[in-house]
């Protein structure tokens, strides 16, 4: 495993090290280039493409109604700054008891004057500071405070901690190491492609493991890391890979995925939802166990996505996480 990580790091490092360090350019080459080292998860989204995906739009609308703490204040700040095209989010230091710190780097069309006026209009507390030749804003109070810097008219950096913002800005000056240099993440980072609409990878969030109970939790706790990919034009390909460390753990979590899919579809049917397109897509889906990974693959065309989103918009459906078979999950 160490040899694989070393080779992965060397090849990835060669690709990422070539050229300049302008964050505007680096974000298009690889999301890990614009995040400080130490992240536990990284998320990349082509927001301009996801706006045309009805299911993605619906998911965002529902997420905005949740109490997401730091992430909600960061999202609101981005909305005041302008129009986002690409977005990279890195999370740092999350535990079951502790909310993650976060940094967002986004490209798009931003206007600092409009942002400043919006802060005054909404009477949001803010002060200006500087880091080197960069100006930044401290916005809000307490746990909802965030730090914002207009790196350029095309690039914005937002963080939940001042130190995280400064470490992000220092990347363009070679003043700190990026996530791309993290040896442990090298194999996971290779799964990225600029053509993807959505990509995420990292350590499996402990808060998700804690959300499950009983034998279901026992299986989910065996997941070490994850990779999520969404790509495609006329047909969207969703690929969720659970990195479990052993064949037995991967098989247990393949069963978790299969059970949750079946139980969720049954909930929809019992609730009177006309989700024939989603059911067809689930029936076509695959769960492949290879080595220590469980790989869930789902495809839907644009018409299926639109029809499913229209049905689900009527009423939210809670995930079915309790319908897990009685078979015991393997021990670590």
N, C-alpha and C positions, 0 to 999 in steps of 0.2 A: 504494500500500500504506500509506503514511504517513497519507493522508486517511482510509482505512478504519479504521486503528488509532485515529486521533484521534476519529472519530465513535463508534466502539465504546467507547472509554474514557469519553467524555462521557456517553453514554446509560447505561452500566453504573455510572459514578460517581454519577449522579443517583439511580438506584434504590438503591444501596448506602448513600448518604450520609444518606438520610432516617431519622429516628428516633434512638434512643439507641444507646449503644455497649456495652451489656451483652453479654458473650460468650455467655451463655445464649440470648439472642435472636438475635444475629448469626449463630450457627452454623446456625440454621434458615433464615435468609434467603439466605446464600451462604457456602460453605466458605472462600472467599478472605478473608472479613472477619475470620477468627480466626487467620490466619497472618501472621507478620511478612513484610515485603517482602523479596525476594531469593530466594524459593523457585524451584527448577527444575522440580519436579513437585508436583502436589497430588492427593490421593486422598480420596474421600468414600465412606463406606459406611453404609447403613442396616443395622447389625448385627442389629437385631431382625427385619428381614425376611429377611436372608440366612441366618439360623438355620433357616428353613423351606425353604431351597433345598439339596437333597442334594448337588448338584455343588459349590456354594459351601462347604458344610461339609467335603466331601472335600478340596477344594483347601486349606482352612485346616489340616486335619489333616496333610496332606503337607508344607505349608510349615513347620509347627512342628518337623519332623524335620530341617530344613535348618539349616546354620550361617549364620544371617543377622546375626550380630554385634549391632550396636546395635538393630536391629529386633526381634531375639529378646528382648533384655533389656527393651525397651519393652513388648512383648506380655506378658511375664511380670508386669511391674509393673501393667499394666492389670488382669490377672486377679486380683491381690491386692486391688485397690482396690474392686471391686464389679462390677455388671452394666452393660455398655455397650450403649447403644441406637443412637447416631449417633457416627461417628468421622471425624475429618479428620486426614490425615497430610500434612505438607509436608516435602520433602527439599531439602537445601541443599549445594551445593558438591561434588557427586559427580564423580569422574573415573574413568578406567579403573584407575588405581593407588590412588585414594583413596576410601574408603567415605563415603557421604553422611552429613551430620549430619541429624537429624530432629527434628520436633516433632509431637506428637499432641495434639489437643484433642477431648475426648469428652464426650458427654452420657449420662446414665443414672442409676443409683442407687448412690451411693458413700458409704462410711463411713470417716472418717479414723481413728477409734479401732480399727476392725477391721483397717485397713491397718497401723497401727503395731504391733498385736499380732502380725500375720502376719510382719512384718519380724523381730520378736524370736523368734517360733517357728522360723522358717527360718534364724535367725542371720545374716541379711543385714546387712552393715555399713551403717550409716546415721548421718547427722548432720542436725540441724535448722538451718535458716537463715531469713532473712527478707528480703523485698524490699518496701519500703513497709509496707503493712499486711497483706501476704500472707506466710504461712509456707510454706516449701518444704522438701523432704527431698532430700538427696544420698544416693543408694542405690548400693551396689556399689563395685567397685574398677576402676581401669584403664579399658580400652576398653569394658567393660560398664557403666560408671557411667552413671546417668541421674538426672534432676532432676524432682521431682514436686511439684505444688501442687494442693490441693483448693480450687478457686476458689469453689465452692459445693457443697452436697450433690448438686446435679444436674450439675456440670461439673468436669472434671479436665483438667489440663494436664501433659504429660510431654515432656521434651526430652533429647536426648543431650548438650547443652551448656548450661551455666548461663546464658550470655548469651542463647541462644535462648529459654529459659524466661522470662527477665526481659523480653525484647522482646515475648513473647506476652502476658504479664500487663499490660504497659504499654499494650496496645491498648485496654483498657477505660478507661484514663485519658487517651486521646488522646496518649500519650507517644511513640508511634512510628507509622509508616505500615504499613498492611496490604498484603497481596499484591493486594488489589482495586485499589490505586492504581498497579500496575505497568503502564505504558503498553504494553509489548511483549506482555503476556499478555491484554490486553483482549479481542481477538477470540476467543481460546480460552475465556476464562471465561464468555462468553455462551452456551456450549453447556450450561450447568448447568440442571437443573430439580430442585426439591425432591422431585418425585415419583419420582425415580430410586432404584433399590436400590443402584447402584454408579456412580460417576463418577470419572474421572481424566483429567488433561490436563497438558501441559507439554512440555519439551524431551525429545526421544527419548534415553533413557538410554545413554550411551556404552558402558557395560559390556555392554549387549545387542548393540550393533554389533560389539564385540570378540569376542563369543561365536561369531560366524559366521566362516566361512572362504571364501577364494577369491572367485569372482564373486558369490556370495551376499552376502558382506560388502560388496562394492563397491556393490551395490544398496541394502542396508540403511543404509549410511553416508550415503545421499542423503536419508534421512528427517530432517526438521528438528524436527518435533513430532508429538504424537499426541493423540487424544481417544478415550476409552473410555466407553461408556454401557451400562448394563443397566437395563431398565425393563419394566413390564407386570405384569398380574395373572395371569390364567389362562394366557396365553402370554408368555414372556419374550423380549424383543427385545435382542439383543446387537449393538452397533454400534461398530466399531473404525475410526477415521479416521486415516490416515497423511498428514500434511502434508509434502509433498515439494518444493515450490517450483517444479516444472516438470512439464509433461505427460509428458515422457520419463521422468523419475524416478518419477512416479506409476505409469506403465505398467510399469516394471521391478519395482516393489514389488507391484503387483497380481499379476504373474507369480510373485513370491516367495510371496505368500499362497496362490495357487492351488496351487502346487507343494507347499508344506508341508501344506496340507489334504489333498491327494491322497495324499502319502506317509505321513502319520500314519494316515489311514483304512486304507491298505494294510497298515501295520504291525499294526494291530488285527486285521484280517481274517487275516493270516498267522499271528498269534499265537493264533488260535482264539477270539477274543472275539466274542460275539454282540451286535454293536452296530448292529443294523438301524435302531433309532430314531435314532442319531447319524448314520448314513450317509444316512438320509432327510432329516435336517435339513441336512446338508452339501450334498446335492443340490439342496435348495430355496434355499440361501444365494445371495447376490449379492455380486459385487465390482464396484463402480462407480467408474470413473475420470472425474473431472470437474475440469478445470483442473489444479492441482498436487496434487490429493488422490486417494488410493485408499481407498474406503469399503467395508469388509466388513460385511455384514449377515447375521445368523443368528437364526432363530426356533425355539423349542422349547416345547411345552406341558408342563404339570406331569408328565404320565405319561411323556413322553419323557425328561425330566430325571431322574426317579426311576429309570427302567429303566437309563439310561446310567450313572448314579452307582453303581447296584448292581453292574453289570458291572465298571466301572473300579476299584471298591473291592478287587476280588480281587487285583489286581496293578498297580503303576504302569507307565505307558507313557512312554518317553523321547520327546521331540519329534524329528521327522524333519527335521533342519536341513541334511543333506548332499545331499539329492536336488534339486539345482538344475540347470536346463538349461544347456547350454554357451554359450548366447548371451551376449555381453558386455553388461554394464550400461553405461549412459551415463556419461560423465565429468561432473564438476561444472562 
